[in-house]
Amino acid sequence: MDIPISNPFSIPLQENIEEERRKIDEEIKELQIRIQALTLARNRLAPISRIIIPEILTSIFVWARDTSKNPRGYTSLVISWVCRDWRQLSLTYPALWNDIQTTNMAWIQESIIRSRNSALSVTIDRQESKARSSTILPFFLGYLPRMRSFTIRDANAQLVPHRRRYTCSEDWNIAVPLLEELSLCQVNLTESLFPQGLPRLKSLTLSFCTPGSRDNLLSPSLVSLSLRHPPQKISVMTIVKILQKLPNLQELSLEGSMGEEILAPNAGAAPHTVHLQNLRNLSIKVERWLEFSST
């Protein structure tokens, strides 16, 4: 483009200046579109674009998200910024956006849209401000039927054990047919929690929560159970009753202040035993545990 240079001592009319600016801006826009098209054509000549099919490339995207030390939503964004082809591919792949670990409500809503109808994995961190947590939890409860994994965590729970607990409201009393992993921290559990059961639940972690032997959370499908620092000591009898409901259990972890003084049983009384034939891993880290043995 040849741009004429006018006499610097001349004073053009204002309307002529505006017209020239408009023409230049239009030509700049046209050139930018042309540059983008040429850049896209050049990128498509790269080996990664010619050799790796989209199905494999999207699997690499998910692997990069899951192994990154950065927040998963941030990693997905970075992937979508590499080039136009990667952006188009990432936006059409819902599984890249269904792992939500953020408290930014605008980004949460955008992730929900991009994930479409895919199963969700949601993590809420209680270290965020009280206002954010109180807003985000009710929002996510509406998506419980879509969740494959749901986590409420708090890295400072052991330092602040008396932090205000979440109370299970009627919003929790809905069907959760896809839920496989559930991890709750400082939540008041009620017997009405998930009254329709958890048919696919495989892993349950309760931190600073007191489970009961009749909790609907104790699904027979469980293969992994972790009880960490219950606010009230759990008796050995309660532990036994819980384990009796879990015939498929493969991993068991008990941590914190559990157990209580057990009086010697009366003569002829049946011992409290439980048989876990599938158990592979057992971890017990308690302040006090009496008369624990295996036969």
QUIUR-V802526 format. One record per pair of residues at least 12 apart in sequence whose C-alpha atoms are under 10 Angstrom apart, sorted by sequence separation. I is the first residue (numbers start at 1). J is the second residue. D is the distance in Angstrom with one decimal. If there is no record, write none. Layout:
((I	J	D) (I	J	D))
This chain:
((64	76	8.5) (65	77	9.7) (99	111	8.4) (100	112	8.5) (124	136	8.0) (62	75	9.5) (65	78	9.7) (77	90	9.0) (97	110	9.0) (98	111	6.8) (99	112	9.6) (124	137	7.6) (204	217	7.8) (61	75	9.0) (62	76	8.2) (65	79	8.8) (76	90	8.0) (77	91	9.9) (97	111	5.6) (98	112	7.1) (108	122	9.9) (152	166	9.7) (204	218	8.2) (61	76	7.6) (64	79	8.8) (76	91	9.7) (96	111	9.3) (97	112	7.6) (98	113	9.4) (100	115	9.8) (137	152	9.1) (203	218	10.0) (204	219	9.3) (239	254	9.8) (97	113	8.8) (98	114	7.9) (99	115	8.7) (124	140	9.3) (201	217	8.3) (202	218	10.0) (203	219	9.7) (211	227	8.6) (62	79	9.9) (79	96	9.8) (94	111	9.0) (97	114	6.1) (98	115	5.0) (123	140	9.8) (189	206	9.9) (201	218	8.8) (202	219	8.3) (210	227	8.6) (61	79	7.2) (94	112	9.2) (96	114	8.5) (97	115	5.1) (98	116	8.4) (122	140	8.1) (166	184	9.6) (176	194	7.6) (180	198	8.2) (197	215	9.7) (198	216	7.4) (199	217	10.0) (201	219	6.7) (202	220	8.9) (203	221	8.9) (204	222	7.3) (209	227	8.1) (210	228	9.4) (225	243	9.4) (61	80	9.5) (77	96	9.6) (94	113	8.9) (95	114	8.8) (96	115	7.3) (97	116	8.8) (98	117	9.1) (166	185	8.7) (167	186	9.0) (168	187	7.3) (169	188	9.8) (173	192	6.9) (174	193	8.6) (175	194	6.7) (176	195	9.9) (177	196	9.1) (179	198	6.9) (180	199	8.6) (181	200	8.8) (182	201	7.6) (187	206	8.6) (197	216	5.9) (198	217	6.9) (200	219	8.3) (201	220	8.5) (202	221	5.9) (203	222	5.9) (204	223	8.6) (205	224	8.2) (206	225	8.3) (207	226	8.1) (208	227	8.2) (209	228	7.9) (210	229	8.8) (211	230	8.2) (239	258	9.4) (275	294	9.7) (76	96	6.5) (77	97	9.2) (94	114	5.9) (95	115	6.3) (98	118	6.8) (99	119	8.9) (100	120	7.6) (101	121	8.4) (102	122	8.8) (103	123	9.2) (165	185	8.4) (166	186	6.5) (167	187	6.0) (168	188	6.4) (172	192	8.7) (173	193	5.7) (174	194	6.0) (175	195	7.9) (176	196	8.0) (177	197	8.5) (178	198	8.3) (179	199	8.1) (180	200	5.3) (181	201	6.0) (182	202	8.4) (183	203	8.0) (184	204	8.3) (185	205	8.3) (186	206	8.2) (187	207	8.5) (188	208	9.3) (189	209	7.1) (190	210	9.7) (191	211	9.4) (195	215	9.4) (196	216	8.3) (197	217	7.4) (198	218	8.4) (199	219	7.0) (200	220	9.4) (201	221	6.0) (202	222	4.3) (203	223	6.2) (204	224	6.3) (205	225	6.0) (206	226	6.3) (207	227	6.2) (208	228	6.2) (209	229	7.6) (210	230	5.2) (239	259	8.7) (273	293	10.0) (274	294	9.7) (275	295	9.4) (3	24	9.2) (75	96	9.6) (76	97	7.0) (93	114	8.1) (94	115	4.1) (95	116	8.8) (97	118	9.0) (98	119	6.8) (99	120	6.1) (100	121	6.2) (101	122	6.2) (102	123	7.5) (103	124	7.3) (122	143	9.7) (165	186	5.1) (166	187	4.7) (167	188	5.1) (168	189	6.7) (169	190	9.3) (172	193	6.2) (173	194	4.8) (174	195	7.3) (175	196	5.7) (176	197	7.7) (177	198	6.7) (178	199	8.1) (179	200	6.0) (180	201	4.0) (181	202	6.0) (182	203	6.3) (183	204	5.8) (184	205	6.3) (185	206	6.1) (186	207	6.4) (187	208	7.6) (188	209	6.7) (189	210	7.1) (190	211	8.7) (191	212	8.1) (194	215	9.2) (195	216	6.6) (197	218	9.0) (198	219	6.2) (199	220	8.3) (200	221	6.5) (201	222	5.8) (202	223	5.3) (203	224	4.7) (204	225	5.0) (205	226	4.6) (206	227	5.1) (207	228	4.6) (208	229	5.1) (209	230	5.1) (210	231	6.4) (211	232	9.5) (225	246	9.3) (238	259	9.3) (273	294	9.1) (92	114	8.0) (93	115	7.7) (94	116	6.0) (95	117	9.5) (96	118	9.8) (98	120	4.9) (99	121	4.7) (100	122	4.9) (101	123	5.0) (102	124	7.2) (103	125	7.9) (122	144	9.5) (164	186	7.8) (165	187	5.3) (166	188	6.1) (167	189	7.5) (168	190	7.0) (170	192	8.7) (171	193	9.5) (172	194	6.2) (173	195	6.0) (174	196	7.0) (175	197	7.3) (176	198	6.4) (177	199	6.5) (178	200	6.3) (179	201	5.7) (180	202	5.1) (181	203	4.7) (182	204	5.0) (183	205	4.5) (184	206	5.1) (185	207	4.6) (186	208	5.0) (187	209	6.0) (188	210	7.8) (189	211	6.9) (190	212	8.7) (191	213	9.7) (193	215	7.7) (194	216	6.4) (195	217	9.3) (197	219	7.3) (198	220	9.1) (199	221	6.8) (200	222	8.2) (201	223	8.5) (202	224	6.3) (203	225	6.1) (204	226	6.3) (205	227	6.1) (206	228	6.1) (207	229	6.0) (208	230	4.4) (209	231	6.3) (210	232	6.4) (212	234	8.9) (224	246	9.5) (236	258	8.1) (237	259	8.9) (273	295	9.2) (73	96	8.7) (76	99	9.8) (91	114	6.7) (92	115	9.0) (93	116	9.1) (94	117	7.8) (95	118	6.5) (97	120	8.7) (98	121	6.1) (99	122	6.0) (100	123	6.3) (101	124	6.6) (102	125	8.0) (103	126	9.7) (120	143	8.3) (121	144	10.0) (163	186	7.8) (164	187	9.0) (165	188	6.4) (166	189	9.0) (167	190	8.7) (169	192	9.4) (170	193	8.5) (171	194	9.5) (172	195	8.9) (173	196	7.7) (174	197	9.1) (175	198	7.9) (176	199	8.2) (177	200	6.8) (178	201	8.0) (179	202	8.4) (180	203	6.4) (181	204	6.1) (182	205	6.4) (183	206	5.9) (184	207	6.2) (185	208	5.8) (186	209	5.5) (187	210	8.7) (188	211	9.2) (189	212	8.5) (191	214	7.0) (192	215	8.1) (193	216	6.5) (194	217	7.5) (198	221	8.4) (199	222	9.3) (201	224	9.4) (202	225	8.6) (203	226	8.3) (204	227	8.5) (205	228	7.7) (206	229	8.5) (207	230	6.5) (208	231	5.4) (209	232	8.3) (210	233	8.2) (211	234	8.4) (219	242	10.0) (220	243	9.7) (222	245	9.4) (223	246	7.8) (233	256	8.9) (234	257	8.2) (235	258	6.9) (236	259	5.5) (237	260	9.6) (72	96	9.1) (73	97	7.0) (90	114	9.4) (91	115	8.8) (92	116	9.5) (94	118	6.3) (95	119	8.1) (97	121	9.5) (98	122	8.0) (99	123	8.1) (100	124	8.6) (101	125	8.0) (119	143	9.7) (120	144	8.6) (162	186	8.8) (164	188	9.9) (165	189	10.0) (168	192	8.8) (169	193	8.5) (170	194	9.5) (173	197	9.6) (175	199	9.7) (176	200	8.8) (177	201	8.9) (179	203	9.5) (180	204	8.6) (181	205	8.4) (182	206	8.4) (183	207	7.8) (184	208	8.4) (185	209	6.6) (186	210	9.0) (190	214	9.7) (191	215	5.4) (192	216	7.6) (193	217	7.6) (198	222	9.5) (206	230	8.0) (207	231	8.9) (208	232	8.6) (210	234	7.6) (213	237	9.5) (214	238	9.8) (218	242	7.3) (220	244	9.4) (221	245	9.5) (222	246	6.4) (223	247	8.6) (224	248	8.8) (225	249	7.5) (230	254	9.7) (233	257	6.1) (234	258	5.3) (235	259	4.8) (236	260	7.1) (61	86	9.5) (72	97	8.5) (73	98	9.0) (93	118	9.7) (94	119	9.2) (95	120	8.6) (103	128	7.5) (119	144	9.8) (120	145	9.3) (121	146	8.9) (122	147	7.3) (161	186	8.3) (168	193	7.1) (176	201	9.4) (184	209	7.6) (190	215	7.4) (191	216	6.6) (213	238	6.1) (218	243	8.9) (220	245	6.0) (221	246	7.3) (222	247	8.4) (223	248	5.6) (224	249	5.9) (225	250	8.5) (226	251	8.1) (227	252	8.4) (228	253	7.9) (229	254	8.3) (230	255	8.5) (231	256	9.2) (232	257	8.2) (233	258	4.8) (234	259	5.6) (235	260	5.6) (236	261	9.1) (237	262	9.4) (1	27	9.1) (72	98	9.7) (73	99	7.4) (94	120	9.9) (102	128	9.6) (103	129	9.3) (119	145	8.8) (120	146	5.9) (121	147	5.9) (122	148	8.4) (123	149	8.2) (124	150	8.3) (125	151	8.3) (126	152	7.1) (127	153	8.3) (128	154	9.1) (168	194	9.8) (189	215	8.1) (190	216	8.9) (191	217	8.9) (212	238	7.3) (213	239	7.8) (219	245	7.5) (220	246	4.9) (221	247	8.2) (222	248	6.4) (223	249	4.0) (224	250	5.9) (225	251	6.3) (226	252	5.9) (227	253	6.3) (228	254	6.1) (229	255	5.9) (230	256	7.0) (231	257	8.4) (232	258	8.1) (233	259	6.2) (234	260	7.5) (235	261	8.6) (236	262	8.2) (250	276	8.0) (258	284	10.0) (72	99	7.0) (73	100	6.6) (74	101	9.6) (105	132	8.4) (119	146	5.2) (120	147	4.4) (121	148	5.7) (122	149	6.2) (123	150	6.1) (124	151	6.2) (125	152	6.1) (126	153	6.0) (127	154	5.9) (144	171	9.2) (189	216	9.8) (190	217	9.9) (211	238	9.0) (212	239	9.0) (213	240	8.8) (214	241	8.8) (215	242	8.9) (218	245	7.1) (219	246	7.1) (220	247	6.6) (221	248	6.5) (222	249	5.9) (223	250	5.0) (224	251	4.6) (225	252	5.1) (226	253	4.6) (227	254	5.1) (228	255	4.7) (229	256	4.2) (230	257	7.1) (231	258	9.5) (232	259	9.9) (233	260	7.3) (235	262	8.8) (247	274	9.4) (249	276	6.8) (250	277	8.5) (251	278	8.7) (252	279	7.7) (258	285	9.3) (259	286	8.4) (261	288	9.3) (58	86	9.1) (62	90	9.7) (71	99	9.9) (72	100	7.2) (73	101	6.9) (74	102	9.5) (104	132	8.4) (108	136	9.0) (118	146	7.4) (119	147	5.4) (120	148	5.5) (121	149	4.5) (122	150	5.0) (123	151	4.6) (124	152	4.9) (125	153	5.1) (126	154	4.9) (127	155	7.2) (141	169	9.9) (144	172	8.0) (148	176	8.7) (157	185	7.8) (189	217	9.3) (211	239	9.5) (213	241	5.8) (214	242	7.9) (218	246	7.3) (219	247	9.9) (220	248	6.9) (221	249	8.1) (222	250	8.4) (223	251	6.3) (224	252	6.0) (225	253	6.3) (226	254	6.0) (227	255	6.2) (228	256	5.8) (229	257	6.1) (230	258	7.6) (246	274	9.8) (247	275	7.8) (248	276	7.4) (249	277	8.3) (250	278	5.3) (251	279	6.0) (252	280	8.5) (253	281	8.1) (254	282	8.4) (255	283	8.0) (256	284	8.7) (257	285	8.7) (258	286	6.2) (259	287	8.8) (260	288	7.8) (261	289	8.7) (262	290	7.5) (57	86	9.0) (61	90	8.0) (71	100	8.9) (72	101	6.7) (73	102	7.6) (103	132	6.8) (117	146	7.7) (118	147	8.8) (119	148	5.6) (120	149	6.7) (121	150	5.9) (122	151	6.2) (123	152	6.0) (124	153	6.3) (125	154	5.7) (126	155	8.0) (127	156	7.2) (137	166	9.1) (142	171	7.4) (144	173	9.9) (145	174	7.5) (146	175	9.8) (147	176	7.4) (148	177	8.7) (149	178	8.4) (150	179	7.6) (157	186	7.8) (212	241	9.0) (213	242	5.0) (219	248	9.9) (220	249	8.4) (222	251	9.3) (223	252	8.5) (224	253	8.3) (225	254	8.5) (226	255	8.0) (227	256	8.3) (228	257	8.7) (229	258	7.9) (244	273	8.8) (245	274	9.6) (246	275	9.7) (247	276	6.1) (248	277	7.9) (249	278	6.1) (250	279	3.9) (251	280	6.0) (252	281	6.3) (253	282	5.9) (254	283	6.3) (255	284	5.9) (256	285	6.3) (257	286	5.4) (258	287	7.0) (259	288	6.4) (260	289	7.4) (261	290	7.0) (262	291	8.4) (66	96	9.6) (71	101	6.8) (72	102	8.7) (103	133	7.7) (105	135	8.7) (109	139	9.6) (118	148	9.4) (119	149	8.5) (120	150	8.2) (121	151	8.2) (122	152	8.5) (123	153	7.4) (124	154	8.6) (125	155	8.2) (126	156	8.6) (127	157	9.0) (141	171	6.4) (142	172	8.8) (144	174	7.8) (145	175	6.1) (146	176	7.4) (147	177	8.5) (148	178	5.2) (149	179	5.8) (150	180	8.6) (151	181	8.0) (152	182	8.6) (153	183	7.5) (154	184	9.3) (155	185	9.5) (212	242	7.7) (213	243	8.8) (228	258	9.4) (243	273	9.6) (244	274	6.0) (246	276	8.0) (247	277	7.6) (248	278	6.0) (249	279	5.7) (250	280	5.1) (251	281	4.7) (252	282	5.0) (253	283	4.6) (254	284	4.8) (255	285	4.6) (256	286	4.6) (257	287	5.1) (258	288	6.4) (259	289	5.5) (260	290	7.4) (261	291	9.4) (58	89	7.6) (62	93	9.7) (65	96	7.8) (71	102	7.8) (105	136	7.2) (108	139	9.7) (112	143	9.3) (126	157	8.8) (138	169	9.4) (140	171	10.0) (141	172	6.7) (144	175	7.9) (145	176	4.5) (146	177	8.0) (147	178	6.1) (148	179	4.2) (149	180	6.0) (150	181	6.4) (151	182	5.9) (152	183	6.1) (153	184	6.5) (154	185	6.6) (211	242	8.8) (213	244	9.3) (214	245	9.2) (227	258	9.6) (241	272	9.1) (243	274	6.8) (244	275	7.6) (247	278	7.6) (248	279	7.8) (249	280	8.4) (250	281	6.4) (251	282	6.0) (252	283	6.3) (253	284	5.9) (254	285	6.1) (255	286	5.2) (256	287	6.1) (257	288	6.4) (258	289	6.7) (259	290	7.0) (54	86	9.4) (57	89	8.9) (58	90	7.1) (61	93	9.7) (64	96	10.0) (65	97	9.6) (103	135	9.4) (104	136	8.9) (108	140	9.4) (134	166	9.0) (141	173	9.8) (142	174	9.3) (144	176	6.1) (145	177	6.3) (146	178	6.5) (147	179	5.6) (148	180	5.4) (149	181	4.6) (150	182	5.1) (151	183	4.6) (152	184	4.9) (153	185	5.3) (154	186	8.4) (213	245	8.4) (240	272	7.0) (241	273	9.4) (242	274	9.6) (243	275	8.4) (244	276	8.3) (247	279	9.1) (249	281	9.5) (250	282	8.5) (251	283	8.3) (252	284	8.3) (253	285	8.1) (254	286	7.0) (255	287	8.3) (256	288	8.5) (257	289	8.5) (258	290	9.6) (259	291	9.9) (57	90	9.4) (62	95	7.5) (63	96	9.5) (66	99	9.0) (103	136	7.0) (133	166	9.8) (138	171	7.8) (141	174	9.3) (143	176	9.3) (144	177	9.0) (145	178	6.7) (146	179	7.9) (147	180	8.4) (148	181	6.6) (149	182	5.9) (150	183	6.4) (151	184	5.9) (152	185	5.6) (153	186	8.4) (240	273	6.9) (241	274	8.4) (243	276	7.9) (259	292	10.0) (55	89	9.7) (58	92	9.8) (59	93	9.8) (61	95	9.7) (62	96	5.8) (65	99	9.2) (73	107	8.4) (102	136	9.6) (103	137	9.9) (105	139	9.3) (130	164	9.7) (138	172	9.5) (144	178	8.8) (145	179	7.8) (147	181	9.0) (148	182	8.6) (149	183	8.3) (150	184	8.1) (151	185	8.2) (152	186	8.4) (240	274	6.3) (54	89	7.5) (58	93	7.2) (61	96	7.2) (62	97	9.1) (73	108	9.2) (144	179	8.1) (147	182	9.7) (152	187	8.6) (182	217	8.9) (237	272	7.2) (239	274	9.7) (240	275	9.7) (49	85	8.7) (54	90	9.7) (59	95	9.4) (236	272	8.7) (237	273	9.5) (49	86	9.4) (58	95	8.9) (59	96	9.0) (62	99	9.9) (126	163	9.9) (55	93	9.7) (58	96	7.9) (73	111	8.0) (54	93	10.0) (43	83	8.1) (43	84	9.3) (44	85	8.4) (180	221	9.4) (181	222	9.4) (43	85	8.7) (180	222	8.9) (183	225	9.9) (40	83	7.9) (165	208	9.4) (181	224	9.3) (183	226	9.1) (185	228	9.1) (39	83	9.3) (40	84	7.1) (165	209	9.3) (185	229	9.9) (186	230	9.0) (39	84	9.6) (40	85	7.9) (185	230	9.9) (186	231	8.8) (162	208	9.4) (202	248	9.5) (203	249	9.5) (161	208	7.5) (202	249	9.0) (36	84	9.3) (99	147	9.9) (203	251	9.1) (205	253	9.1) (207	255	9.2) (208	256	9.3) (98	147	9.3) (99	148	9.8) (158	207	9.4) (207	256	9.6) (98	148	9.8) (99	149	8.9) (100	150	9.9) (101	151	9.5) (157	207	8.5) (158	208	8.3) (157	208	7.7) (148	200	9.2) (149	201	9.3) (148	201	9.0) (151	204	9.9) (153	206	9.9) (154	207	9.1) (236	289	8.8) (149	203	9.3) (151	205	8.9) (152	206	9.7) (153	207	8.3) (235	289	9.9) (236	290	8.8) (152	207	9.4) (223	278	8.7) (224	279	9.3) (236	291	9.7) (223	279	8.6) (229	285	9.9) (236	292	9.3) (223	280	9.9) (224	281	9.2) (226	283	9.1) (227	284	9.8) (228	285	9.2) (229	286	8.7) (120	178	9.2) (121	179	9.2) (226	284	9.9) (228	286	9.3) (119	178	7.5) (120	179	9.2) (121	180	9.9) (126	185	8.8) (119	179	9.0) (121	181	8.9) (122	182	9.9) (123	183	9.1) (124	184	9.8) (125	185	9.7) (126	186	9.5) (121	182	10.0) (161	229	9.2) (161	230	9.9) (162	231	8.9) (158	228	10.0) (161	231	7.9) (158	229	8.1) (157	229	9.6))
